[in-house]
C-alpha cells in the first residue's frame, strides 16, 4: 500500500517539474499522511495544483467518513467506490518518495522508497467531490457555530483523492505486497487526460533497478512530525 509519502521540492522546482502552479503555502513535506490536504494535479485543471484531502470519499457516500487512501489497479474499474472516478476524474499525486514498514524482532522498521537519483515523480491517482445533503449541512452548522479558519474543513463540498497501487517490483516486494503506481514523466498527461480504459496499461510496477530503499528513523511513525531529518538514512551497524 501507500500510506505515507514525501514531496521535498521547493515551490519553483515543483512548478518547473510538473508544469503547474503550486498551491498557496506550498513548502517541502517529509511526512504526508492520510486526512491531510495535499497538492494534487487534477484532469479538471492540469495547470494548477490544488489541495485535496487524502482519502477518497465517493460522491454517493452517506457521509464523509472512511476515506479510501488506496485503490487496487486490478479492480479500479469495477469497484463502486472508484469506478466513476476511473472513468472521468483522474489525477497526478506529486511525490519524491514513500514509506513502508517492515516487521522486525525489535518492532516495525520504516523504510523510505525513492527513485535512484531521488528525482520527483507522479503517482497515478483518482479524485472525487462529495457534497453533503441539506440536513447534514445544517447539522454541521448547528454543531460548529462560528469557529476559526484553522479549525479544519468547514461543512460543505469535500474534494478527496486516492493513490492507485499495483503488484510490487522486486525491491518493494521485500517491504510490502503492494506499491504505488509511479508514472514515467512522458505518461503523466496520458493518464491524466485518459478516460474509460485509456491508460490502463500504465498501471504497472515501476522497474526495480531504477529505485532504492533505505531504513529511516521511527520518528516518521508520528504524522505530526514533518522535518528533513525523517528522510535521512538510518545509521546501522
Secondary structure, DSSP 4 states (H G I P E B T S, - for coil): ---EEEE---HHHHHHHHTSBPPTT---EEEEETTSEEEEEETT-TTBEEEEEESB--TT-SSS-S-B-EEETTTTTTSTTTHHHHHH-EEEEEESEEEEEEEETTEEEEEEEEETT---EEEEEEEEEE---HHHHHHHHHHH-S--TTSSPPSS-EEEEEEEEEE--TTGGGT-SEEEPEEPGGGHHHHHH--TTTTGGG-SPPPGGGEEEEE--GGGGSTT---GGGGSPPP--
